[in-house]
Amino acid sequence: MLGKKRPFRELEKKIGYRFRDQELLDMALTHRSFRFENHETRYDNQRLEFLGDAVLGFLAAAELYKDNPSKEEGYLTSARSKVTSGRAFAQMASELGIGDHLKLGKGELKSGGRERESNLADAFESLLGACYLDGGIPAARRVFDRIIAPRLADEDRDRWADNPKGALQEQCQRKYKQSPSYRVIATDGPGHARRFTVEVALGDKVRGVGRGNSKQEAEINAAMDALKGKRID
């Protein structure tokens, strides 16, 4: 028993959740190799890993479903798989410094177990499973919202980085259930070097203005103006 000790205080600060039962957190960070070499240890994190995988999958699916009302199952499944992959979990665990807290057997420790991707990913899933057991879905969601939800938003931004019109369409549909409309409001320059000015609107409100050597270029720049100026908020 860990009693009232808080050996993982810094990790708790990083994840934004304070465990009521410290033994659950200790279990999440205990690799099976440590239990095999220390017979007085009654547990490792394998069962918590199983639970955490399910909790993470549910929270990611719920977040994606809520934020992408116009997307079909295939898109949602692909987006979830990118942010709930073993590699993604290992990266998050590394950023949190989870490897420094892992309890490993001597052999696993000598062979680089603190940096091993599979160990880090398993510990991260176990951590979410422990949060769920300690405080239910609200506890798990608190950690999810702090660490994983921003990555879902980043993934969405990266997906539209080369397609401003697509990004604007997605955000307008998500927030207002409407599509933006584009209108040429001015043309100038000689016939061989025309310049177009386009505005993009949502309903009656102009959201962005752009100029370009073609209507398409002007529309792209108008969409970028709307996104950059956060005129869709």
BELHUTA-V815413 format. One record per run of one state. SS is the DSSP state (H for helix, E for strand, L for the rest). FROM is the first residue (numbers start at 1). TO is the last residue. If there is no record, write none. Layout:
BEGIN
SS&FROM&TO / SS&FROM&TO
END
This chain:
BEGIN
L&1&8 / H&9&15 / L&16&21 / H&22&28 / L&29&29 / E&30&30 / L&31&31 / H&32&37 / L&38&45 / H&46&67 / L&68&72 / H&73&83 / L&84&85 / H&86&96 / L&97&97 / H&98&101 / L&102&102 / E&103&103 / L&104&105 / H&106&110 / L&111&116 / H&117&147 / L&148&148 / H&149&159 / L&160&163 / H&164&176 / L&177&180 / E&181&188 / L&189&190 / H&191&193 / L&194&194 / E&195&202 / L&203&204 / E&205&212 / L&213&214 / H&215&228 / L&229&233
END
